[in-house]
Amino acid sequence: MLESARRRIVRLTPSEAEEAWQAGAVLIDIRPSAQRKAEGVLPQALIIERNVLEWRLDPSSDARLALADYDLQVIVVCQEGYTSSLAAASLQELGLHRATDVIGGYAAWRELL
């Protein structure tokens, strides 16, 4: 399942993700609050925990966030880059064709901080 998801997305390194965020992409941290508390946070990230991600970003959902749009560049971050690959592929299935994730997740990004 993971390999299939990753074949459908163009994953970004932490540096590429930072550049994309600075250019207007939305960075979304899907980690649960306990993990963010234990491991640290990305201050520039919007927090949408994994269990509500699709219905908050699906432009056709009644529960969508105002920023939800099919052309939105979404960069999903989890702790190590596994769950985020599945989440990004799921967002692409909803039509968010620019959804991707970060190789190595927050753990790799933290090395840049």
N, CA, C and O atoms as a MOPAC input file, in Angstrom:
PM7 MOZYME 1SCF
protein

 N      0.82500 1    -1.18000 1     0.00000 1
 C      0.00000 1     0.00000 1     0.00000 1
 C      0.87500 1     1.25300 1     0.00000 1
 O      0.61000 1     2.20400 1    -0.73500 1
 N      1.92400 1     1.24600 1     0.83200 1
 C      2.81800 1     2.40200 1     0.89900 1
 C      3.52700 1     2.62700 1    -0.43000 1
 O      3.61500 1     3.75800 1    -0.90900 1
 N      4.03200 1     1.55000 1    -1.02300 1
 C      4.71500 1     1.68400 1    -2.31200 1
 C      3.77800 1     2.22600 1    -3.38500 1
 O      4.17500 1     3.06000 1    -4.19800 1
 N      2.55500 1     1.75900 1    -3.38700 1
 C      1.56600 1     2.23700 1    -4.35300 1
 C      1.28900 1     3.72300 1    -4.15400 1
 O      1.21400 1     4.48000 1    -5.12200 1
 N      1.13800 1     4.13500 1    -2.91000 1
 C      0.89700 1     5.55400 1    -2.60900 1
 C      2.06600 1     6.40600 1    -3.06900 1
 O      1.86800 1     7.46500 1    -3.66500 1
 N      3.26000 1     5.96000 1    -2.80300 1
 C      4.44300 1     6.75500 1    -3.15700 1
 C      4.68200 1     6.83800 1    -4.64600 1
 O      5.31200 1     7.78700 1    -5.11200 1
 N      4.19900 1     5.87200 1    -5.40900 1
 C      4.32800 1     5.95300 1    -6.87200 1
 C      3.45500 1     7.05800 1    -7.44300 1
 O      3.69900 1     7.53300 1    -8.55200 1
 N      2.43900 1     7.47000 1    -6.69300 1
 C      1.49100 1     8.47600 1    -7.17900 1
 C      1.83700 1     9.89100 1    -6.76900 1
 O      1.23200 1    10.83600 1    -7.27600 1
 N      2.78300 1    10.06800 1    -5.87300 1
 C      3.09800 1    11.42000 1    -5.39400 1
 C      4.55500 1    11.75500 1    -5.67200 1
 O      5.40400 1    10.87200 1    -5.79000 1
 N      4.82100 1    13.04100 1    -5.77400 1
 C      6.19500 1    13.52800 1    -5.93000 1
 C      6.61000 1    14.03700 1    -4.55700 1
 O      6.25100 1    15.14400 1    -4.15800 1
 N      7.36800 1    13.22000 1    -3.84300 1
 C      7.74600 1    13.54000 1    -2.46800 1
 C      8.82800 1    14.61800 1    -2.44600 1
 O      9.61700 1    14.74500 1    -3.38300 1
 N      8.85000 1    15.38900 1    -1.36200 1
 C      9.80300 1    16.48900 1    -1.22900 1
 C     10.76500 1    16.23400 1    -0.08300 1
 O     10.39800 1    15.64100 1     0.93100 1
 N     11.99200 1    16.68500 1    -0.25100 1
 C     12.92200 1    16.68900 1     0.86900 1
 C     12.48600 1    17.79800 1     1.82200 1
 O     11.68800 1    18.65300 1     1.43600 1
 N     12.98500 1    17.80400 1     3.04700 1
 C     12.63700 1    18.90800 1     3.94400 1
 C     13.00200 1    20.27800 1     3.36000 1
 O     12.23400 1    21.23000 1     3.50100 1
 N     14.14100 1    20.38600 1     2.71800 1
 C     14.53900 1    21.67200 1     2.11700 1
 C     13.58600 1    22.08300 1     1.00100 1
 O     13.20200 1    23.25000 1     0.91400 1
 N     13.20200 1    21.13800 1     0.15000 1
 C     12.25300 1    21.43500 1    -0.92500 1
 C     10.89100 1    21.82600 1    -0.35400 1
 O     10.22200 1    22.71800 1    -0.87700 1
 N     10.49000 1    21.15500 1     0.71700 1
 C      9.21400 1    21.47700 1     1.36100 1
 C      9.24600 1    22.88300 1     1.94800 1
 O      8.26900 1    23.62400 1     1.83900 1
 N     10.34300 1    23.24800 1     2.56000 1
 C     10.49400 1    24.60300 1     3.11800 1
 C     10.39200 1    25.64400 1     2.00500 1
 O      9.72600 1    26.66600 1     2.17000 1
 N     11.04800 1    25.38700 1     0.87700 1
 C     10.98300 1    26.31200 1    -0.26300 1
 C      9.55300 1    26.41600 1    -0.79700 1
 O      9.07600 1    27.51000 1    -1.09900 1
 N      8.88100 1    25.28400 1    -0.90900 1
 C      7.50300 1    25.28600 1    -1.40400 1
 C      6.59200 1    26.03800 1    -0.44200 1
 O      5.71600 1    26.78500 1    -0.87900 1
 N      6.78700 1    25.85200 1     0.85900 1
 C      5.99600 1    26.57100 1     1.85100 1
 C      6.22800 1    28.07100 1     1.71800 1
 O      5.27700 1    28.85200 1     1.76000 1
 N      7.47300 1    28.47500 1     1.55800 1
 C      7.77400 1    29.89800 1     1.40000 1
 C      7.15700 1    30.46600 1     0.12600 1
 O      6.89300 1    31.66500 1     0.03700 1
 N      6.93000 1    29.60100 1    -0.85500 1
 C      6.31700 1    30.03400 1    -2.11600 1
 C      4.78900 1    29.95300 1    -2.08800 1
 O      4.13400 1    30.26200 1    -3.08400 1
 N      4.21500 1    29.53600 1    -0.94200 1
 C      2.77000 1    29.54900 1    -0.81200 1
 C      2.08000 1    28.22400 1    -0.56500 1
 O      0.86400 1    28.19700 1    -0.37900 1
 N      2.81500 1    27.12900 1    -0.55800 1
 C      2.20300 1    25.82900 1    -0.25500 1
 C      1.74400 1    25.80100 1     1.20300 1
 O      2.27000 1    26.52300 1     2.05000 1
 N      0.76000 1    24.95900 1     1.47300 1
 C      0.26300 1    24.79300 1     2.83100 1
 C      0.89400 1    23.54900 1     3.43000 1
 O      0.77100 1    22.45200 1     2.88500 1
 N      1.56500 1    23.72700 1     4.54500 1
 C      2.20400 1    22.63800 1     5.26500 1
 C      1.23200 1    22.15000 1     6.32900 1
 O      0.75000 1    22.93800 1     7.14200 1
 N      0.94400 1    20.85300 1     6.32500 1
 C     -0.02800 1    20.30000 1     7.26200 1
 C      0.61700 1    19.20300 1     8.08800 1
 O      1.11900 1    18.21500 1     7.55400 1
 N      0.59300 1    19.39400 1     9.40000 1
 C      1.12100 1    18.42500 1    10.35800 1
 C     -0.03100 1    17.54100 1    10.80600 1
 O     -0.97700 1    18.01800 1    11.43300 1
 N      0.04700 1    16.24900 1    10.48500 1
 C     -1.03900 1    15.32000 1    10.81700 1
 C     -0.76300 1    14.50100 1    12.07500 1
 O     -1.54300 1    13.61000 1    12.41300 1
 N      0.32700 1    14.78800 1    12.76500 1
 C      0.66900 1    13.99900 1    13.95700 1
 C     -0.30100 1    14.28700 1    15.10100 1
 O     -0.81000 1    15.40100 1    15.21800 1
 N     -0.55900 1    13.28400 1    15.94500 1
 C     -1.41000 1    13.51900 1    17.11600 1
 C     -0.72800 1    14.46400 1    18.10600 1
 O      0.49500 1    14.60300 1    18.11400 1
 N     -1.54300 1    15.10400 1    18.93300 1
 C     -1.01300 1    16.11200 1    19.85700 1
 C      0.06700 1    15.55500 1    20.77700 1
 O      1.03800 1    16.25600 1    21.06100 1
 N     -0.06700 1    14.33600 1    21.24500 1
 C      0.94300 1    13.75300 1    22.13600 1
 C      2.29000 1    13.64500 1    21.42800 1
 O      3.33400 1    13.87800 1    22.03800 1
 N      2.27100 1    13.29800 1    20.16200 1
 C      3.52100 1    13.18600 1    19.41200 1
 C      4.13500 1    14.56500 1    19.16800 1
 O      5.35200 1    14.72600 1    19.27100 1
 N      3.31500 1    15.54800 1    18.84900 1
 C      3.85000 1    16.90800 1    18.67100 1
 C      4.45400 1    17.41100 1    19.97700 1
 O      5.50400 1    18.05300 1    19.97500 1
 N      3.78900 1    17.11800 1    21.08800 1
 C      4.29400 1    17.55100 1    22.39000 1
 C      5.62500 1    16.87900 1    22.71700 1
 O      6.53100 1    17.52400 1    23.24400 1
 N      5.74800 1    15.60300 1    22.41100 1
 C      6.97000 1    14.84700 1    22.72100 1
 C      8.11900 1    15.17300 1    21.77700 1
 O      9.27200 1    15.22700 1    22.20400 1
 N      7.82000 1    15.39000 1    20.49800 1
 C      8.86500 1    15.51900 1    19.48100 1
 C      9.13800 1    16.94700 1    19.03300 1
 O     10.22800 1    17.24200 1    18.54200 1
 N      8.16900 1    17.83300 1    19.19300 1
 C      8.32900 1    19.21000 1    18.74900 1
 C      7.34800 1    19.55800 1    17.64700 1
 O      6.65700 1    18.69000 1    17.11500 1
 N      7.29700 1    20.83000 1    17.31300 1
 C      6.33700 1    21.32100 1    16.32100 1
 C      7.03300 1    22.06900 1    15.19300 1
 O      8.15900 1    22.54800 1    15.32800 1
 N      6.32900 1    22.15000 1    14.09300 1
 C      6.73000 1    23.01800 1    12.98400 1
 C      5.82800 1    24.24400 1    13.07500 1
 O      4.64500 1    24.16300 1    12.74500 1
 N      6.37200 1    25.37800 1    13.51900 1
 C      5.52000 1    26.54800 1    13.74000 1
 C      4.76600 1    27.01100 1    12.50100 1
 O      3.70800 1    27.62800 1    12.62400 1
 N      5.28300 1    26.72900 1    11.31600 1
 C      4.64600 1    27.18700 1    10.09200 1
 C      3.53500 1    26.24200 1     9.62100 1
 O      2.85000 1    26.53700 1     8.64200 1
 N      3.35400 1    25.12000 1    10.30200 1
 C      2.38300 1    24.11700 1     9.85800 1
 C      0.99100 1    24.35000 1    10.43000 1
 O      0.82800 1    24.79700 1    11.56500 1
 N      0.00500 1    24.03700 1     9.61800 1
 C     -1.38000 1    23.97700 1    10.03800 1
 C     -1.58700 1    22.57400 1    10.60500 1
 O     -1.21500 1    21.59000 1     9.96600 1
 N     -2.16500 1    22.47400 1    11.77700 1
 C     -2.37200 1    21.16900 1    12.39900 1
 C     -3.75400 1    20.64700 1    12.03300 1
 O     -4.77600 1    21.25000 1    12.36200 1
 N     -3.75700 1    19.50900 1    11.34300 1
 C     -4.98400 1    18.77700 1    11.04700 1
 C     -4.65200 1    17.31300 1    11.30300 1
 O     -3.97500 1    16.67900 1    10.49300 1
 N     -5.11200 1    16.78400 1    12.39500 1
 C     -4.75500 1    15.40600 1    12.72800 1
 C     -5.28900 1    14.44900 1    11.66900 1
 O     -6.29700 1    14.72200 1    11.01800 1
 N     -4.60400 1    13.33200 1    11.51000 1
 C     -4.85400 1    12.39200 1    10.42500 1
 C     -6.30300 1    11.92800 1    10.34400 1
 O     -6.82700 1    11.74400 1     9.24500 1
 N     -6.95000 1    11.74000 1    11.46700 1
 C     -8.30100 1    11.17400 1    11.45200 1
 C     -9.36700 1    12.11800 1    10.88500 1
 O    -10.50100 1    11.69300 1    10.66400 1
 N     -9.02900 1    13.37400 1    10.64900 1
 C    -10.00500 1    14.32000 1    10.08300 1
 C     -9.50600 1    14.98000 1     8.79700 1
 O    -10.16300 1    15.87500 1     8.26500 1
 N     -8.37800 1    14.55500 1     8.30900 1
 C     -7.71700 1    15.23800 1     7.19200 1
 C     -8.58500 1    15.33800 1     5.93600 1
 O     -8.76200 1    16.43000 1     5.39500 1
 N     -9.11900 1    14.22500 1     5.47400 1
 C     -9.84900 1    14.24200 1     4.20600 1
 C    -11.07500 1    15.14400 1     4.25500 1
 O    -11.27600 1    15.95200 1     3.34900 1
 N    -11.87700 1    15.02600 1     5.26800 1
 C    -13.10100 1    15.82500 1     5.26500 1
 C    -12.83700 1    17.28900 1     5.54800 1
 O    -13.69700 1    18.12000 1     5.25600 1
 N    -11.68700 1    17.64300 1     6.10400 1
 C    -11.34200 1    19.05900 1     6.31200 1
 C    -10.75100 1    19.69000 1     5.04800 1
 O    -10.83700 1    20.90500 1     4.87000 1
 N    -10.14800 1    18.87200 1     4.16300 1
 C     -9.52900 1    19.42000 1     2.94800 1
 C    -10.28900 1    19.12000 1     1.66600 1
 O     -9.95100 1    19.66100 1     0.61300 1
 N    -11.29600 1    18.27900 1     1.72900 1
 C    -12.08900 1    17.97000 1     0.54400 1
 C    -12.95200 1    19.18700 1     0.19700 1
 O    -13.83600 1    19.55700 1     0.96900 1
 N    -12.70100 1    19.81100 1    -0.95800 1
 C    -13.47200 1    21.00600 1    -1.31900 1
 C    -14.97700 1    20.77000 1    -1.41100 1
 O    -15.75400 1    21.72200 1    -1.33700 1
 N    -15.39800 1    19.52300 1    -1.57100 1
 C    -16.82200 1    19.24000 1    -1.67200 1
 C    -17.46700 1    18.90500 1    -0.32300 1
 O    -18.67500 1    18.67600 1    -0.25700 1
 N    -16.68200 1    18.87600 1     0.74000 1
 C    -17.18700 1    18.51900 1     2.06400 1
 C    -17.84800 1    19.71500 1     2.75600 1
 O    -17.37000 1    20.84500 1     2.65700 1
 N    -18.93400 1    19.45300 1     3.44700 1
 C    -19.57800 1    20.49300 1     4.24400 1
 C    -18.70800 1    20.91800 1     5.41900 1
 O    -18.89000 1    22.00700 1     5.96500 1
 N    -17.76400 1    20.06700 1     5.81300 1
 C    -16.89300 1    20.35000 1     6.95700 1
 C    -15.50800 1    20.84400 1     6.52900 1
 O    -14.57600 1    20.84900 1     7.33200 1
 N    -15.37400 1    21.25500 1     5.27500 1
 C    -14.06700 1    21.69300 1     4.75900 1
 C    -13.62400 1    22.99800 1     5.40900 1
 O    -14.43600 1    23.80600 1     5.86100 1
 N    -12.30900 1    23.17200 1     5.43600 1
 C    -11.73400 1    24.44800 1     5.84300 1
 C    -11.86400 1    25.43200 1     4.67900 1
 O    -11.99300 1    25.02100 1     3.52500 1
 N    -11.83100 1    26.69900 1     4.97900 1
 C    -11.97600 1    27.72500 1     3.94500 1
 C    -10.89200 1    27.62600 1     2.87100 1
 O    -11.13800 1    27.98600 1     1.71900 1
 N     -9.71700 1    27.15200 1     3.22000 1
 C     -8.61500 1    27.08200 1     2.25200 1
 C     -8.70400 1    25.88300 1     1.31700 1
 O     -7.92800 1    25.79700 1     0.36500 1
 N     -9.62000 1    24.96100 1     1.56000 1
 C     -9.73600 1    23.74800 1     0.74200 1
 C    -10.01600 1    24.10700 1    -0.71400 1
 O    -10.96600 1    24.82700 1    -1.02000 1
 N     -9.17100 1    23.59000 1    -1.60100 1
 C     -9.29000 1    23.87100 1    -3.02300 1
 C     -8.57700 1    22.76500 1    -3.77600 1
 O     -7.54000 1    22.27700 1    -3.32600 1
 N     -9.11500 1    22.36600 1    -4.91200 1
 C     -8.51000 1    21.27700 1    -5.68000 1
 C     -7.10900 1    21.61100 1    -6.16800 1
 O     -6.30400 1    20.70600 1    -6.38600 1
 N     -6.80100 1    22.88700 1    -6.34300 1
 C     -5.48200 1    23.27700 1    -6.83500 1
 C     -4.51200 1    23.65300 1    -5.70600 1
 O     -3.39000 1    24.08200 1    -5.97300 1
 N     -4.93100 1    23.49700 1    -4.47200 1
 C     -4.08100 1    23.82100 1    -3.32600 1
 C     -2.86400 1    22.91100 1    -3.27600 1
 O     -2.99500 1    21.69200 1    -3.38600 1
 N     -1.68000 1    23.49500 1    -3.11100 1
 C     -0.49300 1    22.67800 1    -2.91000 1
 C     -0.40500 1    22.36000 1    -1.42100 1
 O     -0.16800 1    23.23800 1    -0.59100 1
 N     -0.60100 1    21.09100 1    -1.11100 1
 C     -0.60300 1    20.60600 1     0.26500 1
 C      0.63100 1    19.74100 1     0.47600 1
 O      0.90900 1    18.83700 1    -0.31200 1
 N      1.37000 1    20.02700 1     1.55100 1
 C      2.52200 1    19.21400 1     1.92900 1
 C      2.22000 1    18.62000 1     3.29600 1
 O      2.13800 1    19.34200 1     4.28900 1
 N      2.05400 1    17.30700 1     3.34500 1
 C      1.68100 1    16.61400 1     4.56700 1
 C      2.93700 1    16.13900 1     5.29400 1
 O      3.86400 1    15.60800 1     4.68100 1
 N      2.95000 1    16.34100 1     6.62400 1
 C      4.07600 1    15.92200 1     7.44900 1
 C      3.56700 1    15.02600 1     8.57400 1
 O      2.60500 1    15.36300 1     9.26300 1
 N      4.22400 1    13.88200 1     8.75000 1
 C      4.00400 1    13.04400 1     9.92200 1
 C      5.36100 1    12.91900 1    10.61700 1
 O      6.27100 1    13.69000 1    10.30800 1
 N      5.52000 1    11.99900 1    11.52000 1
 C      6.77300 1    11.90800 1    12.26300 1
 C      7.94500 1    11.44600 1    11.40200 1
 O      9.02300 1    12.03700 1    11.46100 1
 N      7.74600 1    10.38500 1    10.59400 1
 C      8.87100 1     9.83300 1     9.83600 1
 C      8.61600 1     9.68200 1     8.33600 1
 O      9.47500 1     9.17600 1     7.61400 1
 N      7.45900 1    10.11100 1     7.86500 1
 C      7.21200 1    10.09700 1     6.43000 1
 C      6.50800 1     8.86600 1     5.89500 1
 O      6.54300 1     8.62200 1     4.68900 1
 N      5.88100 1     8.09600 1     6.73900 1
 C      5.12800 1     6.92600 1     6.27600 1
 C      3.63800 1     7.24600 1     6.17300 1
 O      3.05100 1     7.15100 1     5.09500 1
 N      3.03800 1     7.62000 1     7.28200 1
 C      1.61900 1     7.96600 1     7.29400 1
 C      1.33600 1     9.12600 1     6.35000 1
 O      0.27900 1     9.17600 1     5.72100 1
 N      2.26800 1    10.04700 1     6.25100 1
 C      2.05600 1    11.20600 1     5.38000 1
 C      1.98300 1    10.81500 1     3.91000 1
 O      1.25700 1    11.45200 1     3.14500 1
 N      2.70800 1     9.79400 1     3.49800 1
 C      2.61800 1     9.32600 1     2.10700 1
 C      1.22500 1     8.78700 1     1.81800 1
 O      0.64500 1     9.08000 1     0.77200 1
 N      0.68900 1     8.00000 1     2.74500 1
 C     -0.65900 1     7.46700 1     2.57500 1
 C     -1.68800 1     8.59200 1     2.56600 1
 O     -2.63300 1     8.57200 1     1.77700 1
 N     -1.50100 1     9.56700 1     3.44100 1
 C     -2.42500 1    10.69600 1     3.52400 1
 C     -2.38300 1    11.53900 1     2.24900 1
 O     -3.43200 1    11.93000 1     1.73800 1
 N     -1.19800 1    11.82200 1     1.73400 1
 C     -1.07500 1    12.61500 1     0.50900 1
 C     -1.72500 1    11.89600 1    -0.66700 1
 O     -2.39500 1    12.52800 1    -1.48300 1
 N     -1.53400 1    10.58100 1    -0.76300 1
 C     -2.16900 1     9.81500 1    -1.83900 1
 C     -3.68300 1     9.84900 1    -1.69600 1
 O     -4.39200 1     9.92900 1    -2.69900 1
 N     -4.18300 1     9.79100 1    -0.49200 1
 C     -5.61900 1     9.87100 1    -0.24600 1
 C     -6.16500 1    11.23300 1    -0.67600 1
 O     -7.23900 1    11.31200 1    -1.27200 1
 N     -5.43000 1    12.30000 1    -0.37400 1
 C     -5.84700 1    13.63600 1    -0.80400 1
 C     -5.86900 1    13.73500 1    -2.32500 1
 O     -6.75800 1    14.36300 1    -2.90100 1
 N     -4.89400 1    13.11600 1    -2.96600 1
 C     -4.90000 1    13.12400 1    -4.43000 1
 C     -6.12300 1    12.38700 1    -4.96400 1
 O     -6.69900 1    12.79900 1    -5.97200 1
 N     -6.52600 1    11.30900 1    -4.30900 1
 C     -7.72900 1    10.58600 1    -4.73500 1
 C     -8.97300 1    11.46600 1    -4.62200 1
 O     -9.93700 1    11.27900 1    -5.36500 1
 N     -8.95300 1    12.41300 1    -3.70400 1
 C    -10.06300 1    13.36300 1    -3.55700 1
 C    -10.02600 1    14.45500 1    -4.62300 1
 O    -10.99200 1    15.20100 1    -4.78400 1
 N     -8.90500 1    14.54900 1    -5.35300 1
 C     -8.77700 1    15.55500 1    -6.40000 1
 C     -7.77200 1    16.64800 1    -6.10800 1
 O     -7.56500 1    17.52600 1    -6.94600 1
 N     -7.14000 1    16.62400 1    -4.94200 1
 C     -6.10200 1    17.60900 1    -4.62100 1
 C     -4.80000 1    17.13000 1    -5.27300 1
 O     -3.93700 1    16.54700 1    -4.61600 1
 N     -4.68300 1    17.38500 1    -6.54800 1
 C     -3.62400 1    16.80800 1    -7.37700 1
 C     -2.22000 1    17.27300 1    -6.99700 1
 O     -1.24600 1    16.66000 1    -7.43500 1
 N     -2.08000 1    18.31500 1    -6.21100 1
 C     -0.76200 1    18.81200 1    -5.82400 1
 C     -0.36000 1    18.35900 1    -4.41900 1
 O      0.62400 1    18.85700 1    -3.87100 1
 N     -1.09800 1    17.43700 1    -3.83900 1
 C     -0.77400 1    16.94200 1    -2.49200 1
 C      0.48600 1    16.09100 1    -2.54100 1
 O      0.68000 1    15.29900 1    -3.46300 1
 N      1.33400 1    16.26200 1    -1.54400 1
 C      2.57300 1    15.50700 1    -1.43600 1
 C      2.94800 1    15.38300 1     0.03700 1
 O      2.18900 1    15.78900 1     0.91700 1
 N      4.12200 1    14.82000 1     0.29600 1
 C      4.59400 1    14.72900 1     1.67700 1
 C      6.09600 1    14.96500 1     1.74100 1
 O      6.74300 1    15.23200 1     0.72900 1
 N      6.63400 1    14.86400 1     2.94600 1
 C      8.05000 1    15.14100 1     3.19400 1
 C      8.79400 1    13.83600 1     3.45300 1
 O      8.42300 1    13.05900 1     4.33200 1
 N      9.83200 1    13.61300 1     2.68700 1
 C     10.67600 1    12.43600 1     2.87700 1
 C     11.32200 1    12.50700 1     4.26500 1
 O     12.02000 1    13.47000 1     4.58000 1
 N     11.08800 1    11.50000 1     5.07500 1
 C     11.66200 1    11.47300 1     6.41600 1
 C     10.83000 1    12.18200 1     7.46400 1
 O     11.14900 1    12.12200 1     8.65200 1
 N      9.75500 1    12.86200 1     7.03800 1
 C      8.82800 1    13.51100 1     7.95400 1
 C      9.45300 1    14.57500 1     8.84900 1
 O     10.48000 1    15.17200 1     8.52700 1
 N      8.79700 1    14.78500 1     9.98000 1
 C      9.25200 1    15.79200 1    10.93200 1
 C     10.66100 1    15.47000 1    11.44300 1
 O     11.46100 1    16.37900 1    11.66300 1
 N     10.96000 1    14.20600 1    11.62800 1
 C     12.29000 1    13.81800 1    12.12900 1
 C     13.38500 1    14.33000 1    11.20800 1
 O     14.41300 1    14.80900 1    11.68700 1
 N     13.19000 1    14.24100 1     9.90100 1
 C     14.18300 1    14.75000 1     8.94100 1
 C     14.16700 1    16.27100 1     8.90800 1
 O     15.22400 1    16.89500 1     8.81700 1
 N     12.99700 1    16.87100 1     8.98100 1
 C     12.89200 1    18.33000 1     8.93700 1
 C     13.55800 1    18.94400 1    10.15100 1
 O     14.20000 1    19.99000 1    10.05000 1
 N     13.40900 1    18.30000 1    11.30200 1
 C     13.99300 1    18.79700 1    12.54400 1
 C     15.51200 1    18.98100 1    12.41500 1
 O     16.09400 1    19.84600 1    13.07000 1
 N     16.13700 1    18.17400 1    11.57900 1
 C     17.58600 1    18.29500 1    11.35100 1
 C     17.94600 1    19.64200 1    10.72400 1
 O     19.07500 1    20.11200 1    10.86700 1
 N     16.99400 1    20.26300 1    10.03100 1
 C     17.24100 1    21.57100 1     9.41100 1
 C     17.12800 1    22.71400 1    10.41200 1
 O     17.68300 1    23.79300 1    10.20400 1
 N     16.39700 1    22.46400 1    11.50600 1
 C     16.11900 1    23.53800 1    12.46700 1
 C     17.32500 1    23.92000 1    13.27600 1
 O     17.24300 1    24.80900 1    14.12400 1

